[in-house]
Amino acid sequence: MESGMNQSTFTSVWDAIEDDPAEREDLKARSDAIIRLKAHIAAKGWDAETAAAELQVNLFLVECLLKGRIGQLDRQSLAAMQRAAGIRR
């Protein structure tokens, strides 16, 4: 590390990559929902097709969820999936 470089510390990756506070909070909320849903799906032992049926969404959204494609998942969709799974926020 060069002597003139600044080193910053962030509480989350979202703090490091997003300057807008509202967008940063949205990313944090979506990330948390994705983590909870993926853990729930794994705990249930569901494959993607079963998860889609159980969560009452199409297979595309479940595949995005399982691959962590946060840009493809909005808060409303994630909240609906959590409700269908019985996950409290």
Accessible surface in RSA format (square Angstrom, percent):
REM  Atomic radii and reference values for relative SASA: ProtOr
REM  Chains: A
REM  Algorithm: Lee & Richards
REM  Probe-radius: 1.40
REM  Slices: 20
REM RES _ NUM      All-atoms   Total-Side   Main-Chain    Non-polar    All polar
REM                ABS   REL    ABS   REL    ABS   REL    ABS   REL    ABS   REL
RES MET A   1   165.54  85.7  78.12  51.7  87.42 208.1  64.17  54.6 101.37 134.3
RES GLU A   2   131.35  75.4 121.79  92.1   9.56  22.8  44.92  86.9  86.43  70.6
RES SER A   3   127.29 107.6  82.29 109.8  45.00 103.7  58.52 124.6  68.77  96.3
RES GLY A   4    71.30  87.9   0.00   N/A  71.30  87.9  42.00 115.3  29.31  65.6
RES MET A   5   112.91  58.5  94.79  62.7  18.12  43.1  89.59  76.2  23.31  30.9
RES ASN A   6   144.68  99.8 114.11 110.3  30.57  73.6  28.16  67.8 116.52 112.6
RES GLN A   7   145.33  81.3 108.86  79.6  36.46  86.8  30.60  65.1 114.73  87.0
RES SER A   8    74.65  63.1  46.79  62.4  27.86  64.2  19.33  41.2  55.32  77.5
RES THR A   9   133.01  94.6 100.53 101.9  32.48  77.4  73.90  99.3  59.12  89.4
RES PHE A  10   105.37  52.7  75.82  47.0  29.55  76.9  80.39  48.7  24.98  71.5
RES THR A  11   132.42  94.2  93.62  94.9  38.80  92.5  90.68 121.8  41.73  63.1
RES SER A  12    35.10  29.7  23.36  31.2  11.74  27.0  34.98  74.5   0.12   0.2
RES VAL A  13    92.08  60.6  79.75  72.2  12.33  29.7  85.15  74.0   6.93  18.8
RES TRP A  14    43.57  17.5  43.57  21.1   0.00   0.0  38.23  20.4   5.34   8.7
RES ASP A  15    28.56  20.0  19.71  19.6   8.84  20.9  11.88  27.9  16.68  16.6
RES ALA A  16    48.46  44.6  21.78  33.6  26.68  60.7  21.78  30.7  26.68  70.7
RES ILE A  17   112.89  64.2  78.28  58.3  34.61  83.4  84.61  60.9  28.29  76.8
RES GLU A  18    41.32  23.7  40.33  30.5   0.99   2.4   1.10   2.1  40.22  32.8
RES ASP A  19   133.81  93.7 116.28 115.7  17.54  41.5  39.45  92.8  94.36  94.1
RES ASP A  20    69.66  48.8  64.08  63.8   5.58  13.2  25.55  60.1  44.12  44.0
RES PRO A  21    84.03  61.2  83.32  76.0   0.71   2.6  84.02  69.4   0.02   0.1
RES ALA A  22    76.79  70.6  60.64  93.6  16.15  36.7  69.89  98.4   6.90  18.3
RES GLU A  23    67.38  38.7  64.96  49.1   2.42   5.8  20.91  40.4  46.48  37.9
RES ARG A  24    48.93  20.5  48.93  24.9   0.00   0.0   1.64   2.2  47.29  28.7
RES GLU A  25    95.62  54.9  92.98  70.3   2.65   6.3  45.87  88.7  49.75  40.6
RES ASP A  26    31.95  22.4  31.85  31.7   0.11   0.3  12.41  29.2  19.55  19.5
RES LEU A  27    17.47   9.7  17.47  12.5   0.00   0.0  17.47  12.3   0.00   0.0
RES LYS A  28    62.38  30.4  56.72  34.8   5.65  13.5  34.16  30.8  28.21  30.1
RES ALA A  29    33.04  30.4  19.70  30.4  13.34  30.3  27.90  39.3   5.14  13.6
RES ARG A  30    24.47  10.3  23.84  12.2   0.62   1.5   2.50   3.4  21.97  13.3
RES SER A  31    22.17  18.7  20.20  27.0   1.97   4.5   4.50   9.6  17.66  24.7
RES ASP A  32    68.53  48.0  65.98  65.7   2.55   6.0  19.83  46.7  48.70  48.6
RES ALA A  33     7.81   7.2   7.42  11.4   0.39   0.9   7.65  10.8   0.16   0.4
RES ILE A  34    11.25   6.4  11.25   8.4   0.00   0.0  11.25   8.1   0.00   0.0
RES ILE A  35   112.32  63.9 109.18  81.3   3.13   7.6 110.93  79.9   1.38   3.7
RES ARG A  36    94.49  39.7  88.62  45.2   5.87  14.0  24.30  33.2  70.19  42.5
RES LEU A  37     0.00   0.0   0.00   0.0   0.00   0.0   0.00   0.0   0.00   0.0
RES LYS A  38    76.40  37.3  72.89  44.7   3.52   8.4  36.24  32.6  40.16  42.8
RES ALA A  39    60.52  55.6  48.40  74.7  12.12  27.6  56.61  79.7   3.91  10.4
RES HIS A  40    35.77  19.6  31.21  21.7   4.56  11.7  19.62  20.2  16.16  18.8
RES ILE A  41     5.75   3.3   5.75   4.3   0.00   0.0   5.75   4.1   0.00   0.0
RES ALA A  42    77.54  71.3  50.54  78.0  27.00  61.4  60.61  85.4  16.93  44.8
RES ALA A  43    91.50  84.1  47.90  73.9  43.60  99.2  60.27  84.9  31.24  82.7
RES LYS A  44   117.22  57.2  89.43  54.9  27.79  66.2  36.51  32.9  80.71  86.0
RES GLY A  45    64.26  79.2   0.00   N/A  64.26  79.2  33.02  90.6  31.25  70.0
RES TRP A  46    51.63  20.7  34.84  16.9  16.80  39.4  22.46  12.0  29.17  47.3
RES ASP A  47    88.21  61.8  75.68  75.3  12.54  29.6  46.45 109.3  41.77  41.7
RES ALA A  48    26.17  24.1  21.06  32.5   5.10  11.6  21.06  29.7   5.10  13.5
RES GLU A  49   122.26  70.2 114.52  86.6   7.75  18.4  37.05  71.7  85.22  69.6
RES THR A  50    54.28  38.6  49.13  49.8   5.15  12.3  29.18  39.2  25.10  37.9
RES ALA A  51     0.00   0.0   0.00   0.0   0.00   0.0   0.00   0.0   0.00   0.0
RES ALA A  52     9.17   8.4   8.49  13.1   0.69   1.6   8.65  12.2   0.52   1.4
RES ALA A  53    76.41  70.3  49.97  77.1  26.44  60.1  61.61  86.8  14.80  39.2
RES GLU A  54    86.09  49.4  77.07  58.3   9.02  21.5   6.76  13.1  79.33  64.8
RES LEU A  55     1.84   1.0   0.08   0.1   1.76   4.4   0.08   0.1   1.76   4.7
RES GLN A  56   146.71  82.0 112.01  81.9  34.70  82.6  42.10  89.6 104.61  79.3
RES VAL A  57    31.31  20.6  11.34  10.3  19.97  48.1  22.21  19.3   9.09  24.7
RES ASN A  58    91.41  63.0  78.49  75.8  12.93  31.1  41.66 100.3  49.75  48.1
RES LEU A  59    64.90  36.1  60.52  43.3   4.38  11.0  60.52  42.5   4.38  11.8
RES PHE A  60   110.66  55.4 105.93  65.6   4.73  12.3 107.33  65.1   3.33   9.5
RES LEU A  61    32.48  18.1  32.48  23.2   0.00   0.0  32.48  22.8   0.00   0.0
RES VAL A  62     0.00   0.0   0.00   0.0   0.00   0.0   0.00   0.0   0.00   0.0
RES GLU A  63    65.78  37.8  64.90  49.1   0.88   2.1  14.02  27.1  51.75  42.3
RES CYS A  64     0.57   0.4   0.50   0.6   0.07   0.2   0.00   0.0   0.57   0.6
RES LEU A  65     0.00   0.0   0.00   0.0   0.00   0.0   0.00   0.0   0.00   0.0
RES LEU A  66    61.94  34.5  47.26  33.8  14.68  36.9  47.28  33.2  14.66  39.5
RES LYS A  67   130.02  63.4  96.87  59.4  33.15  78.9  65.17  58.7  64.85  69.1
RES GLY A  68    35.99  44.4   0.00   N/A  35.99  44.4  14.41  39.6  21.58  48.3
RES ARG A  69   116.05  48.7 108.32  55.2   7.73  18.4  35.11  48.0  80.94  49.1
RES ILE A  70    33.60  19.1  32.69  24.4   0.91   2.2  32.69  23.5   0.91   2.5
RES GLY A  71    68.90  85.0   0.00   N/A  68.90  85.0  35.09  96.3  33.81  75.7
RES GLN A  72    98.55  55.1  78.60  57.4  19.95  47.5  11.29  24.0  87.26  66.2
RES LEU A  73     1.20   0.7   0.00   0.0   1.20   3.0   0.96   0.7   0.24   0.7
RES ASP A  74    72.97  51.1  67.85  67.5   5.12  12.1  30.65  72.1  42.32  42.2
RES ARG A  75   111.08  46.6 106.33  54.2   4.74  11.3  27.77  38.0  83.30  50.5
RES GLN A  76   133.37  74.6 125.94  92.0   7.42  17.7  66.56 141.7  66.80  50.7
RES SER A  77    27.27  23.0  20.82  27.8   6.45  14.9   7.17  15.3  20.10  28.2
RES LEU A  78     1.90   1.1   1.90   1.4   0.00   0.0   1.90   1.3   0.00   0.0
RES ALA A  79    11.70  10.8  10.56  16.3   1.14   2.6  11.02  15.5   0.68   1.8
RES ALA A  80    39.24  36.1  34.72  53.6   4.51  10.3  35.29  49.7   3.95  10.5
RES MET A  81     0.00   0.0   0.00   0.0   0.00   0.0   0.00   0.0   0.00   0.0
RES GLN A  82     3.78   2.1   3.78   2.8   0.00   0.0   1.04   2.2   2.75   2.1
RES ARG A  83   154.95  65.1 133.62  68.1  21.33  50.8  74.14 101.3  80.81  49.0
RES ALA A  84    39.22  36.1   3.16   4.9  36.05  82.0  13.68  19.3  25.53  67.6
RES ALA A  85    18.93  17.4   0.00   0.0  18.93  43.1   4.54   6.4  14.39  38.1
RES GLY A  86    60.70  74.9   0.00   N/A  60.70  74.9  34.80  95.5  25.90  58.0
RES ILE A  87    30.42  17.3  18.93  14.1  11.49  27.7  22.89  16.5   7.53  20.4
RES ARG A  88   210.34  88.3 195.57  99.7  14.77  35.2  75.37 103.0 134.97  81.8
RES ARG A  89   192.37  80.8 132.53  67.6  59.84 142.5  65.07  88.9 127.30  77.2
END  Absolute sums over single chains surface
CHAIN  1 A     6051.3       4669.5       1381.7       3036.3       3014.9
END  Absolute sums over all chains
TOTAL          6051.3       4669.5       1381.7       3036.3       3014.9
